[in-house]
Every structure is written in structure tokens, then in C-alpha cells.
Amino acid sequence: MKVRFLGHSCIEIIGYRHILIDPDFTIEPEPGIEYICITHGHKDHIGRLAEISTGVVVASPDVCRIAERMGISRHRLRPVQPGEQIANIQALPGYSQTKGLLYILLFLLLKQRKPEPATTPLSFLIMDEANLLHIGDGHKARLDVKPDILCLPWRRAPLFTALYKNVLVRTAKQFHAPYVIPIHHDMPATITDISELNRRLEATLLDEKKWYSFNQHRLETD
């Protein structure tokens, strides 16, 4: 199995299956994608979906409706609920902030516009030579799983960044994952230094946009 970060929140996995998570990438994925998992319907997670001509889209029903409006044919859509499994992909409850009065008020205050339409968030556990957990934008995730690899949304917050990062560090430690892929840190509005995670986590950071190979839950070294 091999895995790499493609920018924003996008992760590519080639193992038992060829999987792409949150297709708003800055590096082109390899051809032959079989499954596309989408944690929620914000543009920075779904934005380049229509550019991918292959693969079954695995997402909550309301996100699948957005995908259909983007031109994805119905036969490629697989709406799922938390607890369902497709191939080696397990859908789990999501914790990305997509709605709520406080979220809307802060969005209006800080960005001077309405937020994107709310969608039902999901998390995804990919079960392979190493198990990978992607929690989307969730800064907290009450999930009883023990992944080998955690995709952690590490970014600057609009307010109280230090407190927000403290929560993210606690979330990372909650899962005890030996490997962490920082995501979302390269977005222009939330760009932040990922080297801080080296000082705050015992996990090995997979912080380069390159392939990392795993065998029997361990990172293979050259």
C-alpha cells in the first residue's frame, strides 16, 4: 500500500483499491481511481470532482446530490450512512463543521458572506496494509478506532488559533496513530507551519507531497 498528500485535504491511496479522498487537489492523482470518498460538500473538499472520469463516489446522500449537479452520473454515486462499508472503505460519523447558528454567525462576521449549503459530514477509515483515518475538517472526532495513519486538519483558525491547535493536538493524541499526515495547512486563508507538530506529537509526520509505502502497518524506508 502507498499513500500521498495531494494538497488541501486530498489523499490518494493505492493498495487493495485505488482511492481518492476529498478531490480538491493541487497535484494530479494517478489514473485508474476506483473510489472517491468525500467527507463533506465544501468546495475545498469536492471542487475538482468533475475532472475525474472514473471511480464510484462514496459520500452522504446530500453530497451525492451536489456531485450529480456537478455532472457526475447517477450510476457512479453511492450514498452511504455511518457504519456502512464498501470494499475496504468504512464510513464513520463526521465532525466537519458545516452548520449551526454559531458557525453561520462567525462565517458572516469573518467572511462577509453566507456559508456554503450545509451537508452531512462523514469520516472514512480505509482498511489496508495500514489503516488510514480521514476526519475531514473535524477538530474533534469522537470515534472509537485505532488507525495507523491519521489525516489531521492542521491550519490557522479565524480566531483563537492557539486554542484551536491545542484541540487538534488532543484529537491526534486521542487516536494514538503512529503516523500523521497534516492536511489543510496549504490553503491560502488558513496556511500554517506544520513543523510545530514535530514538537507536539510523538507520531511520525508524513509531511511531504510524495508517496509513502506501508507493509504490515509499518512505514517502509528506502
N, C-alpha and C positions, 0 to 999 in steps of 0.2 A: 504494500500500500504506500502511496505517496500523496502528499498534501502540500498546498501552497496558498498563500495570500495573494489575491489579485487586485487589492485596493478597495477602499471604502469598507464594506462589510462582506465582501465576496471571497468565498473559499472554494477551491477546486480540489476534489478528491478523486484519485484513480486507484481502485482496488478491486473488490468484488464487483463494484459498479463504478461507472464514471458519473460523478455527482457534482453539481454546482449549487452553492448556497448563496442566496441574495445577489442576483445577477445585475449589479451595477458596478462593473469592473473598470479598472484603468489599464489592466493588462489583459490581452485577449486570451480566453481559455482555449485549450486544445479541442479539436473537433471530436465528434462522436459522443457528445453528452447524452446520458441515458435518463437522468432525473435532475430536475431543477427544483430545489426547495426554497420557499420564500417565507421568511419569518413574519413579515407584515407588509402592508401595502404602500409605505412611504417611497417616494421616488428614488431616494438614495439606497434602496434595497431592491427595487424592481425595475429601475429605469431602463436597462438595456435588454430586458427580456425578449422583446420582439426581434432582436438581432440574432437570436439563437434558433436555428431551424430544426433542431432535434431535441428530444427529451420530453418526458412526462413532467408536467408542472404539479408539484405537491405543495398545497397551501390550504388555508382555511377557505370555506366557501365564498366569503365576500372578497377575498383576494383573488380567487379564481374568476370571479365576475369582472374584476378590474383587468385581469390578464386577457379575458375574452374581448373586452373593449379595446385592448391594445393590439388585437388581431390574432391572438393565439386560438387555434381551432379547438372546438369542444372536445374532440377525441384525445387531445393532449392534456386535458385538465383532469386532475384527480383531487377533488376536495377531500380533506381529512379533518378529523377531530382529534384532540389529545387522546393518546392511548392507542391509536391505530398504528399499524406497521405495514410498510410497503417495501418489499425486498429487504435490504439491511438498514432501512430508514425508519426510525421510530419518532412519531410526532408526540410532542410533550406540551404541557401548558406553556404559554408565552407570557413574558413580562415586559415587553417593549411598551413604552408609554404612547398610547395612540388616542386616548380620550380622557374625559374627566374635566370637571369645571376648573380646577387649579391649572391643569395642563393648558387648557384653552386660554385662560386669562394670562398666563405667563407668555404664551405664544403671541397673543395680541400685543402685549406690552413690549416685548423684546423685538419682535419682527414686524410689527405694524401690519399684520395681515392675518387672515384666518388660517388655522392649521389645515393640513390635508385631511380628507374624509377619514373618519375612524375606521379601522379594520381590526379583525380579531387576530391577536398575535399568537404565534407558536414558537416553541423551541424545537430543535431537532437533535437527536442522538444518532450518529452514524456508527454502526457496529461493523468493525473490520479488524485488520491486524492491530490497529489501535482504535479505540472508541473515541469519537470526537463529538463534543457538545457545542452547539451554536445557540446562544440565547438572544440573538438579535441585538436590540438596543437595551435590553434589560440590565439595570444596575443592581437589581435584586432578583433572585430566581430560587424559589422555594421548591427545589427538585431533589428527589432522593435518588441520585445517580452518582456514579464514581467514574468520570471519564478519564482517559489517558491524556486527552488534549482538550483544553478549554479555549474557545474563542471569546476573548474578553473585550467588550467595547470600552477602550481606553481613550478618553477625549476630554477636552476642556468644556466645562459646563457654562451656560449663560450667566449663572450666579453661583457663588459659593463653591468654586471648583475644588478647593482643598477638601471640603466636606464630602463632595461628590466622589472624589477619588478615594477617600477613606472607605466609603461604602463599597466601591468596586474592589478594593483590595480585600475587604472582608468577604465579599462574594467569591473571589478567586480562592481564598483560603478555605472557604466552606467546602469546595469540591475536592480539595487535595489533589488536583491534577498535576502530574509531574511535568507537563508541558503546557505552555500558554502561548497562544497566537494573539497578539494585540490587534484589534480591528478598530476601524472608525477613527483612528488617530490622524489620518491623512486628509480628512475633509476640510476644505478651506475655512469653514466657520468654527470648527472645533479642533483644529490641529494642535497637537501637543507632543511633548517629548516622551518617548517610550522608554528611554534609558532609566527613568525613575523606577520602573517596575523591577529592574535588576536589583535595586537596593531594597525593595519592599517585599519581594516574593522569593521563596526558595526554589520555585519552579524554573525549568529551563525555558528561556524565551525563544520562540521561533519567529524572529522579528525581521527576517529578510524576505523579499519577494522572490523566493526560489523554491524548488522542490525539496521537501524533507521526506525521507523514506523511513518506514517503520516495519518491523518484523517482530511478531510475538510481543506486542505492546511496548517495544523499546525502539528508540531512535537509532537508526543505523548511521555510523560515522564512516567517513572516507578512509 
